[in-house]
Amino acid sequence: MQTAFIQGMGIGGSLIMAVGAQNAFVLKQGLKRSHSLPIAAICSFIDAIMITAGVAGLGHLIMAFPLIKDIASFGGALFLLIYGYGALKSSFSDNRMDSDGELAADSLKKAVLTTLAISLLNPHLYLDTVVLLGSISVQFEGAEKQWFGAGAVLASFVWFFSLSLGAKYLSPIFKKPKAWCYLDRFICVTMWSIAAALVYPYLA
């Protein structure tokens, strides 16, 4: 059981920590201290649900209906293009630091909806958690399979809350407007790159 739990943490953590739209968004909200804990909780709980579903065998259902992946790919690509454009536009603004506190008080709904969209419209979420982790979990049986899933779920919670809470230690760097500019442009490139990767298989 201990081996299965450790493997779940290691494999789950390696998939979750890869640079992506979700991590970039969590990092930025953590730096702004704008609803960072609710966002980390939402990301973690979504992962927990998907990992549990994958271990339970839902991955076979997704593979049997590729239309699910197609819809998520195009919907996710469109959202990431729009969000990336917003980040690029924001990179040319000079007053983000002064308005962060005010925005944090008024934009919880927007932050939650954006988190849900970035998470649920990304087909890699389903492929990594439901399909891939679900496929790996078949090597375990009974309680060991549950412990494998628990390890992957714990890795998700540890990562997202560490990323969200640890962002504050980078805040001195982001007192400079230029740092926010570079971060926004990095987020733009990340979002657009993922969007391109989502639609490329359909164009090739």
Salt bridges, closest charged atoms under 4 A:
ASP184 OD1 - LYS28 NZ 2.42
ASP184 OD2 - ARG96 NE 3.38
